[in-house]
Amino acid sequence: MPSAGTATRRAVQVTALLAMLAFFAAQLVGALLPNVPLLITAAAAGLVLDLYLQHRDPGLLSLLGKIRFDVMVRQLLRDMLVLIGLLRLHDDGSLRGYVPVVIGLVLFYGAHLACQAAAILVRRTRTLPFVTRNVDTSGLRLNDAPPRLLARQHGRRLLRFAVPATAGLLASVGTDKPVWAVAGVGVAFLLAVGGLAFLATWLLPKKRVANERQALEWLDRWLAAYRPTVGMYFSGGTTSAYQANMWLSTLAALDGNPIIVLRERFMVQKIEATDVPIVCIPKVHHLMALEKSSIKMMLHPANSGKTSQVLRMPSIKHAFINHGESDKLSSCNPYSKAYDEIWVAGPAARERYQLADIGVEDKDVVEVGRPQLAPIKPYAGPPAGTYTTVLYAPTWEGWDGNPGNTSVMLAGENVVRALLADPSVRLLYKPHPMTGSVDPRAGLANERIQAMIHEANTRRSGARPGAEAAAELARRTVELDRLTTASFRESADELERMLLQGTPEAGRAATVEAATAAWEAAYWASLPEWEHQVITDARPALFACFNVADLLISDVSSVVSDWLISEKPYAVANTSGMDEEEFRVNFPTVSAATILTPEADGVPALLAAVRDPALDGLAAARAELKVQLLGPSDPPSLVRFNGAAQALCAKADERRARMDARAASDIPLQREAEKADAVG
């Protein structure tokens, strides 16, 4: 069932469409009667509504385009009905003064179509076969984009340029003076011609960027000069960028020259702040340029339909690093057989692949730990203050929509209700960003949980940090946004963003890291210690929540594995339908957890164990499970990860050497065969 907000929005949209149709009907009646006030009012109201919807809800108007009632048809009909009204008002045949108006309207719409054709040409010339970030693109002759009103918003352009024409026509209807219509149509025509002329300047040699051939040649030269060695390959949807973002710091710390290879153009701006060069290559035949480059290996944080396109390149070695490990079947996907190696955190994942029996050989599994867990602080004892901070971070329902994947639907409200019942608990609720994307029931449960938390806050009170804390957070937010968010003009297109996001300043990554730490400190300092929090934004990140929480409640997911690096207490909700013993056997990551039933009746005892270490009988099990899941602490995970990368790069070098030697040995044989053919 749609939420109340969604239903209200749909009702407003339907009302707006019906109002537009009603205005056209009223304008038709006003033109045929003729009724001057009705004609003027309906035409003006229809134009204003069209302009408003073009600005606020263009997606709604696209529905009209599907029934061939697009913006040009609507505006042309609007002007034609006004002309019909003028014809009906002058039955005596005194329309000679309006002949220039008709001619002007024809010229205006002709200029609009010409401007649309020029916009298409400009967009084509400004679409390169790739997109970059953190790369010096001066050799591509990039420049600022044309105004988006001219280049990409043909509906808004037509309506805004048509305002003088329609206004002039309506003024002539009201005054019976053709001069207003002539003047209005003339102004509209001049606007259209002026826009066309200005837009066409981007087709002149001075403003034209490199064509496809020149751009691809430039890319080859850049790859040869930069000489990347280790790449991260990523392809995904609009909400999946987190899968790549979690590996940015690790990739940047590797020896050699790292590079990020993307396949979707929109993903370039979804990758978080990094100094690593980013190259997005959407088409597979352009992607083949990487095979001739110096790239030795690719890291893959996720499987996708486009992964097979890069796996075709035998000169590049491929390692699957996943975007988190858990006991779910998705962590042992048969697709993993396609990679040269599978990098896992610890022995548990190695055993998981062997038990899954999906054809992955044990020799291809490499234990590298989880380098990105370094910022997570270790357990420092029971809660020292008044409140016990509990982080409830459930996962989402998964692509199969199995209710047992997430506790949100079957246990979430009970868990939150039990936590809110304890006056010494401070709850942090951070749901998975994809919650409800497959099963609407999960989305509705998520909304109810958030409503419960907000309502609970109304029953609490206490001291709040002073205004200086909020001011400090605002200052830190501005500083962090400045470092991590590129600001662009509204008219900026891909090429202008490439121009602005060139080679980053030296040391920017360290500056961003320091600014992020300062922002997190200011964020927590700005909140009352007694107030529950619903955290749905990207900030604070999950690991920042880990560091302030005394207890985690989650599901069978990578969140649990990552949390274990801290050795703090945790609980997992069992919504699988299994009994506790079977649940622990099937999901090893919960072996050191308190298991909660869907009724969440074990929450009071769980909180007591967190507050009193004497009641915590799972501390030793957590320490043991940490090593099993994440590997040893020495050598550090980043050292192991980097060593695995260098070893796989060496394998790529060995293969290339073998292929070069084989090719060299074949050359004499080929020459002898050519001589024999010549003699024959």
GIGI-V197345 format. One record per residue. N is the residue number from 0. RES is the residue in one letter. PHI is phi in radians with two decimals (999 if undefined). OMEGA is omega in radians with two decimals (none if undefined). Layout:
n={N & N}
res={RES & RES}
phi={PHI & PHI}
omega={OMEGA & OMEGA}
This chain:
n={0 & 1 & 2 & 3 & 4 & 5 & 6 & 7 & 8 & 9 & 10 & 11 & 12 & 13 & 14 & 15 & 16 & 17 & 18 & 19 & 20 & 21 & 22 & 23 & 24 & 25 & 26 & 27 & 28 & 29 & 30 & 31 & 32 & 33 & 34 & 35 & 36 & 37 & 38 & 39 & 40 & 41 & 42 & 43 & 44 & 45 & 46 & 47 & 48 & 49 & 50 & 51 & 52 & 53 & 54 & 55 & 56 & 57 & 58 & 59 & 60 & 61 & 62 & 63 & 64 & 65 & 66 & 67 & 68 & 69 & 70 & 71 & 72 & 73 & 74 & 75 & 76 & 77 & 78 & 79 & 80 & 81 & 82 & 83 & 84 & 85 & 86 & 87 & 88 & 89 & 90 & 91 & 92 & 93 & 94 & 95 & 96 & 97 & 98 & 99 & 100 & 101 & 102 & 103 & 104 & 105 & 106 & 107 & 108 & 109 & 110 & 111 & 112 & 113 & 114 & 115 & 116 & 117 & 118 & 119 & 120 & 121 & 122 & 123 & 124 & 125 & 126 & 127 & 128 & 129 & 130 & 131 & 132 & 133 & 134 & 135 & 136 & 137 & 138 & 139 & 140 & 141 & 142 & 143 & 144 & 145 & 146 & 147 & 148 & 149 & 150 & 151 & 152 & 153 & 154 & 155 & 156 & 157 & 158 & 159 & 160 & 161 & 162 & 163 & 164 & 165 & 166 & 167 & 168 & 169 & 170 & 171 & 172 & 173 & 174 & 175 & 176 & 177 & 178 & 179 & 180 & 181 & 182 & 183 & 184 & 185 & 186 & 187 & 188 & 189 & 190 & 191 & 192 & 193 & 194 & 195 & 196 & 197 & 198 & 199 & 200 & 201 & 202 & 203 & 204 & 205 & 206 & 207 & 208 & 209 & 210 & 211 & 212 & 213 & 214 & 215 & 216 & 217 & 218 & 219 & 220 & 221 & 222 & 223 & 224 & 225 & 226 & 227 & 228 & 229 & 230 & 231 & 232 & 233 & 234 & 235 & 236 & 237 & 238 & 239 & 240 & 241 & 242 & 243 & 244 & 245 & 246 & 247 & 248 & 249 & 250 & 251 & 252 & 253 & 254 & 255 & 256 & 257 & 258 & 259 & 260 & 261 & 262 & 263 & 264 & 265 & 266 & 267 & 268 & 269 & 270 & 271 & 272 & 273 & 274 & 275 & 276 & 277 & 278 & 279 & 280 & 281 & 282 & 283 & 284 & 285 & 286 & 287 & 288 & 289 & 290 & 291 & 292 & 293 & 294 & 295 & 296 & 297 & 298 & 299 & 300 & 301 & 302 & 303 & 304 & 305 & 306 & 307 & 308 & 309 & 310 & 311 & 312 & 313 & 314 & 315 & 316 & 317 & 318 & 319 & 320 & 321 & 322 & 323 & 324 & 325 & 326 & 327 & 328 & 329 & 330 & 331 & 332 & 333 & 334 & 335 & 336 & 337 & 338 & 339 & 340 & 341 & 342 & 343 & 344 & 345 & 346 & 347 & 348 & 349 & 350 & 351 & 352 & 353 & 354 & 355 & 356 & 357 & 358 & 359 & 360 & 361 & 362 & 363 & 364 & 365 & 366 & 367 & 368 & 369 & 370 & 371 & 372 & 373 & 374 & 375 & 376 & 377 & 378 & 379 & 380 & 381 & 382 & 383 & 384 & 385 & 386 & 387 & 388 & 389 & 390 & 391 & 392 & 393 & 394 & 395 & 396 & 397 & 398 & 399 & 400 & 401 & 402 & 403 & 404 & 405 & 406 & 407 & 408 & 409 & 410 & 411 & 412 & 413 & 414 & 415 & 416 & 417 & 418 & 419 & 420 & 421 & 422 & 423 & 424 & 425 & 426 & 427 & 428 & 429 & 430 & 431 & 432 & 433 & 434 & 435 & 436 & 437 & 438 & 439 & 440 & 441 & 442 & 443 & 444 & 445 & 446 & 447 & 448 & 449 & 450 & 451 & 452 & 453 & 454 & 455 & 456 & 457 & 458 & 459 & 460 & 461 & 462 & 463 & 464 & 465 & 466 & 467 & 468 & 469 & 470 & 471 & 472 & 473 & 474 & 475 & 476 & 477 & 478 & 479 & 480 & 481 & 482 & 483 & 484 & 485 & 486 & 487 & 488 & 489 & 490 & 491 & 492 & 493 & 494 & 495 & 496 & 497 & 498 & 499 & 500 & 501 & 502 & 503 & 504 & 505 & 506 & 507 & 508 & 509 & 510 & 511 & 512 & 513 & 514 & 515 & 516 & 517 & 518 & 519 & 520 & 521 & 522 & 523 & 524 & 525 & 526 & 527 & 528 & 529 & 530 & 531 & 532 & 533 & 534 & 535 & 536 & 537 & 538 & 539 & 540 & 541 & 542 & 543 & 544 & 545 & 546 & 547 & 548 & 549 & 550 & 551 & 552 & 553 & 554 & 555 & 556 & 557 & 558 & 559 & 560 & 561 & 562 & 563 & 564 & 565 & 566 & 567 & 568 & 569 & 570 & 571 & 572 & 573 & 574 & 575 & 576 & 577 & 578 & 579 & 580 & 581 & 582 & 583 & 584 & 585 & 586 & 587 & 588 & 589 & 590 & 591 & 592 & 593 & 594 & 595 & 596 & 597 & 598 & 599 & 600 & 601 & 602 & 603 & 604 & 605 & 606 & 607 & 608 & 609 & 610 & 611 & 612 & 613 & 614 & 615 & 616 & 617 & 618 & 619 & 620 & 621 & 622 & 623 & 624 & 625 & 626 & 627 & 628 & 629 & 630 & 631 & 632 & 633 & 634 & 635 & 636 & 637 & 638 & 639 & 640 & 641 & 642 & 643 & 644 & 645 & 646 & 647 & 648 & 649 & 650 & 651 & 652 & 653 & 654 & 655 & 656 & 657 & 658 & 659 & 660 & 661 & 662 & 663 & 664 & 665 & 666 & 667 & 668 & 669 & 670 & 671 & 672 & 673 & 674 & 675 & 676 & 677 & 678 & 679}
res={M & P & S & A & G & T & A & T & R & R & A & V & Q & V & T & A & L & L & A & M & L & A & F & F & A & A & Q & L & V & G & A & L & L & P & N & V & P & L & L & I & T & A & A & A & A & G & L & V & L & D & L & Y & L & Q & H & R & D & P & G & L & L & S & L & L & G & K & I & R & F & D & V & M & V & R & Q & L & L & R & D & M & L & V & L & I & G & L & L & R & L & H & D & D & G & S & L & R & G & Y & V & P & V & V & I & G & L & V & L & F & Y & G & A & H & L & A & C & Q & A & A & A & I & L & V & R & R & T & R & T & L & P & F & V & T & R & N & V & D & T & S & G & L & R & L & N & D & A & P & P & R & L & L & A & R & Q & H & G & R & R & L & L & R & F & A & V & P & A & T & A & G & L & L & A & S & V & G & T & D & K & P & V & W & A & V & A & G & V & G & V & A & F & L & L & A & V & G & G & L & A & F & L & A & T & W & L & L & P & K & K & R & V & A & N & E & R & Q & A & L & E & W & L & D & R & W & L & A & A & Y & R & P & T & V & G & M & Y & F & S & G & G & T & T & S & A & Y & Q & A & N & M & W & L & S & T & L & A & A & L & D & G & N & P & I & I & V & L & R & E & R & F & M & V & Q & K & I & E & A & T & D & V & P & I & V & C & I & P & K & V & H & H & L & M & A & L & E & K & S & S & I & K & M & M & L & H & P & A & N & S & G & K & T & S & Q & V & L & R & M & P & S & I & K & H & A & F & I & N & H & G & E & S & D & K & L & S & S & C & N & P & Y & S & K & A & Y & D & E & I & W & V & A & G & P & A & A & R & E & R & Y & Q & L & A & D & I & G & V & E & D & K & D & V & V & E & V & G & R & P & Q & L & A & P & I & K & P & Y & A & G & P & P & A & G & T & Y & T & T & V & L & Y & A & P & T & W & E & G & W & D & G & N & P & G & N & T & S & V & M & L & A & G & E & N & V & V & R & A & L & L & A & D & P & S & V & R & L & L & Y & K & P & H & P & M & T & G & S & V & D & P & R & A & G & L & A & N & E & R & I & Q & A & M & I & H & E & A & N & T & R & R & S & G & A & R & P & G & A & E & A & A & A & E & L & A & R & R & T & V & E & L & D & R & L & T & T & A & S & F & R & E & S & A & D & E & L & E & R & M & L & L & Q & G & T & P & E & A & G & R & A & A & T & V & E & A & A & T & A & A & W & E & A & A & Y & W & A & S & L & P & E & W & E & H & Q & V & I & T & D & A & R & P & A & L & F & A & C & F & N & V & A & D & L & L & I & S & D & V & S & S & V & V & S & D & W & L & I & S & E & K & P & Y & A & V & A & N & T & S & G & M & D & E & E & E & F & R & V & N & F & P & T & V & S & A & A & T & I & L & T & P & E & A & D & G & V & P & A & L & L & A & A & V & R & D & P & A & L & D & G & L & A & A & A & R & A & E & L & K & V & Q & L & L & G & P & S & D & P & P & S & L & V & R & F & N & G & A & A & Q & A & L & C & A & K & A & D & E & R & R & A & R & M & D & A & R & A & A & S & D & I & P & L & Q & R & E & A & E & K & A & D & A & V & G}
phi={999 & -1.21 & -1.24 & -1.07 & -1.11 & -1.15 & -1.09 & -1.12 & -1.10 & -1.11 & -1.10 & -1.12 & -1.12 & -1.09 & -1.09 & -1.12 & -1.14 & -1.13 & -1.12 & -1.08 & -1.11 & -1.14 & -1.12 & -1.13 & -1.11 & -1.15 & -1.14 & -1.10 & -1.10 & -1.10 & -1.31 & -1.43 & -1.08 & -1.48 & -2.24 & -1.05 & -1.03 & -1.14 & -1.09 & -1.14 & -1.11 & -1.16 & -1.13 & -1.14 & -1.13 & -1.12 & -1.16 & -1.09 & -1.11 & -1.09 & -1.08 & -1.12 & -1.20 & -1.06 & -1.51 & -1.64 & -2.57 & -1.11 & -1.10 & -1.14 & -1.19 & -1.12 & -1.12 & -1.17 & -1.11 & -1.21 & -1.87 & 1.07 & -2.09 & -1.36 & -1.11 & -1.19 & -1.10 & -1.13 & -1.21 & -1.10 & -1.11 & -1.07 & -1.23 & -1.15 & -1.14 & -1.16 & -1.11 & -1.10 & -1.07 & -1.09 & -1.10 & -1.21 & -1.33 & -2.16 & -1.11 & -1.38 & 1.51 & -1.51 & -1.90 & -1.05 & -1.20 & -1.73 & -1.03 & -1.06 & -1.15 & -1.08 & -1.08 & -1.10 & -1.12 & -1.06 & -1.15 & -1.09 & -1.20 & -1.12 & -1.15 & -1.10 & -1.12 & -1.14 & -1.14 & -1.15 & -1.12 & -1.13 & -1.10 & -1.11 & -1.11 & -1.11 & -1.09 & -1.17 & -1.23 & -1.78 & -2.01 & -1.49 & -1.27 & -2.68 & -2.28 & -2.21 & -2.62 & 1.11 & -2.30 & -1.29 & -1.85 & -1.05 & -1.29 & -1.67 & 1.03 & -1.29 & -2.64 & -1.15 & -1.37 & -1.21 & -0.95 & -1.17 & -1.06 & -1.51 & -1.60 & -2.30 & -2.14 & -1.15 & -1.16 & -1.13 & -1.07 & -1.06 & -1.15 & -1.21 & -1.21 & -1.46 & -0.98 & -1.06 & -1.13 & -1.14 & -1.10 & -1.12 & -1.07 & -1.19 & -1.12 & -1.19 & -1.07 & -1.34 & -1.90 & 1.10 & -2.13 & -1.10 & -1.03 & -1.16 & -1.15 & -1.08 & -1.14 & -1.12 & -1.15 & -1.10 & -1.11 & -1.07 & -1.12 & -1.13 & -1.08 & -1.14 & -1.17 & -1.09 & -1.09 & -1.09 & -1.14 & -1.16 & -1.12 & -1.15 & -1.13 & -1.32 & -1.67 & -1.35 & -0.95 & -1.11 & -1.87 & -1.38 & -1.53 & -1.05 & -1.40 & -1.05 & -1.10 & -1.11 & -1.15 & -1.17 & -1.12 & -1.10 & -1.07 & -1.07 & -1.16 & -1.13 & -1.06 & -1.18 & -1.39 & -1.33 & 0.93 & -1.14 & -2.03 & -2.08 & -2.07 & -1.99 & -1.78 & -2.54 & -2.48 & -3.06 & -1.54 & -1.15 & -1.83 & -1.79 & -1.07 & -1.02 & -1.13 & -1.54 & -1.07 & -1.18 & -1.82 & -1.09 & -1.15 & -1.16 & -1.06 & -1.16 & -1.55 & -1.32 & -1.18 & 1.72 & -1.96 & -1.40 & -2.63 & -1.94 & -1.97 & -1.97 & -2.11 & -1.90 & -1.06 & -1.15 & -1.22 & -1.02 & -1.51 & -1.58 & -1.28 & -1.22 & -1.01 & -2.76 & -1.64 & -1.25 & -1.04 & -2.07 & -2.27 & -1.83 & -2.18 & -1.19 & -1.60 & -1.16 & -1.24 & -1.38 & -1.07 & -1.10 & -1.07 & -1.18 & -1.14 & -1.54 & -1.52 & -1.56 & -1.09 & -1.77 & -2.66 & -2.16 & -1.71 & -2.14 & -1.40 & -2.75 & -1.53 & -2.65 & -1.10 & -1.61 & -1.12 & -1.07 & -1.21 & -1.59 & -1.19 & -1.18 & -1.49 & -1.23 & -1.33 & -1.95 & -1.52 & -2.24 & -2.19 & -1.59 & -1.93 & 1.07 & -2.09 & 2.33 & -2.07 & -2.65 & -1.50 & -1.22 & -1.07 & -1.12 & -1.40 & -2.29 & -1.30 & -0.98 & -1.04 & -1.03 & -1.08 & -1.30 & -1.57 & -1.20 & -2.48 & -2.10 & -1.71 & -2.18 & -1.33 & -2.65 & -1.04 & -1.06 & -1.20 & -1.05 & -1.11 & -1.07 & -1.15 & -1.23 & -1.19 & -1.19 & 0.94 & -1.90 & 1.67 & -1.48 & -1.39 & -1.08 & -1.17 & -1.59 & -1.68 & -2.12 & -1.55 & -2.19 & 1.32 & -2.26 & -1.02 & -1.30 & -1.49 & -0.95 & -1.24 & -1.35 & -1.41 & -1.34 & -1.04 & -2.14 & 1.84 & -1.19 & -0.97 & -1.68 & -1.68 & -1.26 & -1.95 & -1.72 & -1.53 & -2.00 & -1.75 & -1.81 & -2.21 & -1.30 & -1.50 & -1.69 & -1.39 & 1.36 & -1.17 & -1.48 & 1.18 & -1.17 & -1.03 & -1.30 & -1.16 & -2.17 & -1.49 & -1.00 & -1.32 & -1.69 & -2.34 & -0.95 & -1.16 & -1.18 & -1.06 & -1.14 & -1.09 & -1.16 & -1.19 & -1.18 & -1.27 & -1.59 & -1.18 & -1.75 & -1.77 & -1.96 & -1.72 & -1.93 & -1.88 & -2.26 & -1.32 & -1.11 & -1.10 & -1.72 & -1.03 & 1.55 & -1.29 & -1.90 & -1.99 & -1.03 & -1.10 & -1.15 & -1.11 & -1.19 & -1.10 & -1.07 & -1.12 & -1.16 & -1.08 & -1.09 & -1.13 & -1.05 & -1.19 & -1.10 & -1.19 & -1.12 & -1.13 & -1.21 & -1.65 & -1.96 & -2.71 & 2.87 & -1.23 & -2.03 & -1.02 & -1.23 & -1.08 & -1.15 & -1.19 & -1.13 & -1.16 & -1.14 & -1.11 & -1.08 & -1.14 & -1.16 & -1.14 & -1.06 & -1.14 & -1.19 & -1.08 & -1.09 & -1.44 & -1.91 & -2.12 & -1.38 & -1.73 & -2.19 & -1.11 & -1.06 & -1.51 & -1.10 & -1.93 & -0.98 & -1.20 & -1.15 & -1.16 & -1.05 & -1.11 & -1.35 & -1.75 & -1.41 & -1.03 & -1.23 & -1.16 & -1.09 & 1.39 & -1.13 & -1.05 & -1.15 & -1.15 & -1.13 & -1.06 & -1.16 & -1.16 & -1.14 & -1.08 & -1.16 & -1.14 & -1.08 & -1.08 & -1.19 & -1.10 & -1.16 & -1.20 & -1.48 & -1.83 & -1.14 & -1.21 & -1.65 & -1.58 & -1.21 & -2.27 & -1.82 & -2.02 & -2.05 & -1.43 & -1.14 & -1.93 & -1.24 & -1.23 & -1.03 & -1.15 & -1.14 & -1.19 & -0.94 & -1.24 & -1.83 & -1.61 & -1.67 & -2.59 & -1.96 & -2.09 & -2.62 & -2.08 & -1.24 & -2.82 & -1.17 & -1.02 & -1.13 & -1.06 & -1.17 & -1.06 & -1.08 & -1.05 & -1.48 & 1.13 & -1.35 & -1.10 & -2.60 & -2.35 & -2.23 & -1.41 & -1.69 & -1.97 & -1.45 & 1.60 & -1.43 & -1.35 & -1.07 & -1.10 & -1.13 & -1.09 & -1.19 & -1.21 & -1.37 & -2.24 & -1.02 & -1.15 & -1.73 & -1.13 & -1.90 & -1.84 & -1.40 & -1.66 & -1.77 & -1.37 & -1.00 & -1.38 & 1.04 & -1.33 & -1.62 & -1.12 & -1.02 & -1.16 & -1.07 & -1.13 & -1.11 & -1.20 & -1.19 & -1.41 & -2.21 & -0.98 & -1.15 & -1.61 & -1.58 & -1.61 & -2.01 & -1.07 & -1.14 & -1.14 & -1.16 & -1.09 & -1.20 & -1.17 & -1.00 & -1.17 & -1.14 & -1.51 & -1.97 & 1.48 & -1.25 & -1.42 & -2.28 & -1.24 & -0.97 & -1.02 & -1.10 & -1.12 & -1.17 & -1.10 & -1.13 & -1.11 & -1.15 & -1.14 & -1.15 & -1.16 & -1.25 & -1.08 & -1.11 & -1.12 & -1.13 & -1.08 & -1.10 & -1.14 & -1.09 & -1.13 & -1.11 & -1.17 & -1.12 & -1.13 & -1.13 & -1.12 & -1.15 & -1.25 & -1.42 & -1.09 & -1.04 & -1.10 & -1.13 & -1.16 & -1.12 & -1.14 & -1.15 & -1.12 & -1.09 & -1.12 & -1.15 & -1.12 & -1.08}
omega={3.11 & 3.12 & -3.14 & 3.12 & 3.12 & -3.14 & 3.13 & -3.14 & 3.13 & 3.12 & 3.11 & 3.14 & 3.13 & 3.12 & 3.14 & 3.12 & 3.12 & 3.11 & 3.12 & 3.11 & 3.12 & 3.11 & 3.10 & 3.12 & 3.12 & 3.12 & 3.10 & 3.12 & 3.13 & 3.13 & -3.05 & -3.05 & -0.20 & 3.11 & -3.01 & -3.14 & -3.13 & -3.13 & -3.11 & -3.10 & -3.09 & -3.13 & -3.13 & -3.13 & 3.12 & 3.12 & 3.12 & 3.13 & 3.12 & 3.11 & -3.13 & -3.12 & 3.08 & -3.12 & -3.01 & -3.05 & -3.14 & 3.11 & 3.11 & 3.14 & 3.10 & 3.08 & 3.10 & 3.10 & -3.13 & 3.09 & 3.09 & 3.09 & -3.06 & -2.99 & -3.12 & 3.10 & -3.11 & -3.10 & 3.09 & 3.10 & -3.13 & -3.14 & -3.13 & 3.11 & 3.08 & 3.09 & 3.08 & 3.09 & 3.09 & 3.12 & 3.14 & 3.13 & -3.10 & 3.11 & -3.12 & 3.08 & -3.11 & -3.11 & -3.09 & -3.14 & -3.10 & 3.10 & 3.08 & 3.13 & -3.14 & 3.12 & 3.13 & 3.11 & 3.10 & 3.13 & 3.14 & -3.13 & 3.05 & 3.10 & 3.09 & 3.13 & 3.09 & 3.11 & 3.11 & 3.10 & 3.11 & 3.13 & 3.11 & 3.13 & -3.14 & 3.14 & 3.13 & -3.13 & -3.13 & 3.05 & 3.14 & 3.12 & 3.11 & 3.06 & -3.13 & 3.00 & -3.09 & -3.12 & 3.07 & -3.06 & -3.08 & -3.12 & -3.12 & 3.12 & -3.12 & 3.12 & -3.12 & -3.13 & 3.03 & 3.11 & -3.08 & 3.06 & -3.14 & -2.98 & -2.99 & -3.08 & -3.05 & 3.12 & 3.12 & 3.14 & -3.12 & -3.08 & -3.11 & 3.11 & -3.11 & -3.12 & 3.12 & -3.13 & -3.13 & 3.12 & 3.11 & 3.11 & -3.13 & 3.08 & 3.10 & 3.08 & -3.08 & -3.05 & -3.10 & 3.12 & -3.10 & -3.04 & -3.13 & 3.13 & 3.14 & -3.13 & -3.12 & 3.13 & 3.12 & 3.12 & 3.13 & 3.14 & 3.12 & 3.08 & -3.12 & 3.14 & 3.11 & 3.09 & 3.11 & -3.11 & -3.13 & -3.14 & -3.10 & 3.13 & 3.09 & 3.07 & 3.12 & -3.10 & -3.08 & -3.08 & -3.12 & 3.12 & -3.13 & 3.08 & -3.04 & -3.12 & -3.14 & -3.13 & 3.14 & 3.06 & 3.09 & 3.14 & 3.09 & 3.13 & -3.14 & 3.11 & 3.13 & -3.13 & -3.11 & 3.13 & 3.10 & -3.14 & -3.12 & 3.13 & 2.96 & -3.09 & -3.11 & 3.04 & -3.11 & -3.13 & -3.01 & -3.09 & -3.02 & -3.08 & -3.14 & -3.12 & 3.08 & -3.06 & -3.10 & -3.10 & -3.04 & -3.10 & 3.12 & -3.14 & -3.11 & -3.08 & -3.09 & 3.04 & -3.14 & -3.11 & -3.10 & 3.09 & 3.07 & -3.14 & 3.14 & -3.14 & -3.13 & -3.07 & -3.09 & -3.06 & -3.10 & -3.12 & 3.13 & 3.05 & -3.06 & -3.08 & 3.12 & 3.06 & -3.10 & 3.10 & -3.14 & 3.07 & 3.08 & -3.12 & -3.02 & -3.01 & -3.02 & -3.11 & 3.01 & 3.13 & -3.10 & 3.08 & -3.14 & -3.10 & -3.14 & -3.09 & -3.12 & -3.13 & -3.10 & -3.12 & 3.11 & 3.01 & -3.08 & 3.12 & -3.12 & 3.00 & 3.06 & 3.14 & -3.11 & 3.14 & -3.10 & -3.09 & 3.11 & 3.10 & 3.12 & -3.01 & -3.07 & -3.12 & -3.12 & 3.06 & -3.04 & 3.11 & 3.10 & -3.08 & 3.09 & 3.12 & -3.12 & -3.10 & 3.06 & 3.13 & -3.13 & 3.14 & -3.12 & 3.09 & 3.10 & -3.10 & 3.09 & 3.11 & -3.10 & 3.13 & -3.07 & -3.07 & 3.08 & 3.12 & 3.06 & -3.10 & -3.10 & -3.08 & -3.04 & -3.09 & -3.09 & -3.14 & 3.08 & 3.12 & -3.13 & 3.13 & -3.13 & 3.11 & -3.14 & 3.08 & -3.11 & 3.07 & 3.10 & -3.14 & -3.07 & -3.12 & -3.13 & 3.12 & -3.09 & 3.13 & -3.07 & -3.09 & 3.13 & -3.05 & -3.05 & 3.12 & -3.10 & -3.12 & -3.08 & -3.08 & 3.14 & 3.12 & -3.10 & 3.12 & -3.10 & -3.14 & -3.09 & -3.08 & -3.12 & -2.99 & 3.00 & -3.10 & -3.12 & 3.08 & 3.03 & -3.07 & -3.14 & 3.07 & -3.11 & -3.02 & 3.11 & -3.08 & -3.14 & 3.09 & 3.14 & -3.12 & 3.14 & 3.14 & -3.08 & 3.09 & -3.03 & -3.04 & -2.97 & -3.07 & -2.99 & -3.10 & 3.10 & 3.11 & -3.11 & 3.13 & 3.13 & 3.12 & -3.13 & -3.13 & 3.13 & -3.08 & -3.12 & 3.13 & 2.94 & -3.02 & 2.95 & -3.13 & -3.13 & -3.13 & 3.08 & -3.09 & -3.12 & 3.13 & 3.14 & -3.10 & 3.12 & -3.12 & -3.12 & 3.13 & 3.09 & 3.10 & 3.13 & 3.09 & 3.10 & 3.11 & 3.13 & 3.11 & 3.13 & 3.12 & 3.10 & -3.10 & 3.12 & -3.14 & 3.11 & 3.13 & 3.13 & -3.14 & 3.14 & 3.07 & -3.14 & -3.11 & 3.09 & 3.07 & -3.11 & -3.11 & -3.12 & 3.11 & 3.10 & 3.13 & 3.11 & 3.10 & 3.12 & 3.14 & 3.13 & 3.11 & 3.12 & -3.12 & -3.13 & 3.09 & 3.13 & -3.10 & -2.99 & -3.08 & 3.09 & 3.10 & -3.11 & 2.97 & 3.09 & -3.10 & -3.07 & 3.06 & -3.11 & -3.06 & 3.10 & 3.09 & 3.06 & -3.13 & -3.09 & -3.10 & 3.13 & -3.10 & -3.11 & 3.09 & 3.13 & 3.11 & -3.09 & -3.10 & 3.12 & 3.11 & 3.12 & 3.13 & 3.13 & 3.14 & 3.11 & 3.11 & 3.12 & 3.12 & -3.13 & 3.11 & 3.13 & -3.14 & -3.11 & 3.13 & -3.10 & -3.07 & 3.05 & -3.08 & -3.10 & -2.98 & 3.03 & -3.10 & 2.96 & -3.02 & -3.14 & 3.10 & 3.11 & 3.06 & -0.12 & -3.14 & -3.09 & -3.10 & 3.07 & 3.07 & 3.07 & -2.99 & 3.11 & -3.08 & 3.05 & -3.05 & 3.04 & 2.94 & -3.07 & 3.14 & 3.04 & -3.08 & 3.13 & 3.10 & -3.13 & -3.13 & -3.14 & -3.13 & -3.05 & 3.11 & -3.13 & -3.08 & 3.06 & 3.11 & 3.09 & 3.11 & 3.12 & 3.11 & 3.13 & 3.08 & -3.07 & -3.04 & 3.10 & 2.97 & -3.01 & -3.11 & 3.13 & 3.13 & -3.14 & -3.13 & -3.08 & -3.10 & -3.08 & -3.12 & -3.14 & -3.05 & 3.12 & -3.08 & 2.88 & -3.10 & 3.11 & 3.04 & 3.09 & 3.12 & 3.10 & -3.11 & 3.12 & -3.08 & -3.14 & 3.12 & 3.10 & -3.14 & 3.11 & 3.13 & 3.11 & -3.08 & -3.11 & -3.11 & 3.12 & 3.13 & -3.10 & -3.12 & -3.05 & -3.07 & 3.14 & 3.13 & 3.12 & 3.13 & 3.14 & -3.12 & 3.10 & 3.14 & -3.13 & -3.09 & -2.97 & 3.13 & -3.09 & 3.11 & -3.11 & 0.00 & -3.12 & -3.07 & -3.12 & 3.11 & 3.13 & -3.14 & -3.14 & 3.09 & 3.10 & 3.12 & -3.14 & 3.13 & 3.14 & 3.05 & 3.11 & 3.09 & 3.09 & 3.09 & -3.14 & 3.12 & 3.13 & 3.11 & 3.11 & -3.13 & 3.10 & 3.13 & 3.13 & 3.13 & 3.14 & 3.14 & -3.13 & -3.06 & 3.12 & 3.13 & 3.12 & -3.14 & 3.11 & 3.12 & 3.12 & 3.10 & 3.13 & 3.12 & -3.13 & 3.13 & 3.12 & none}
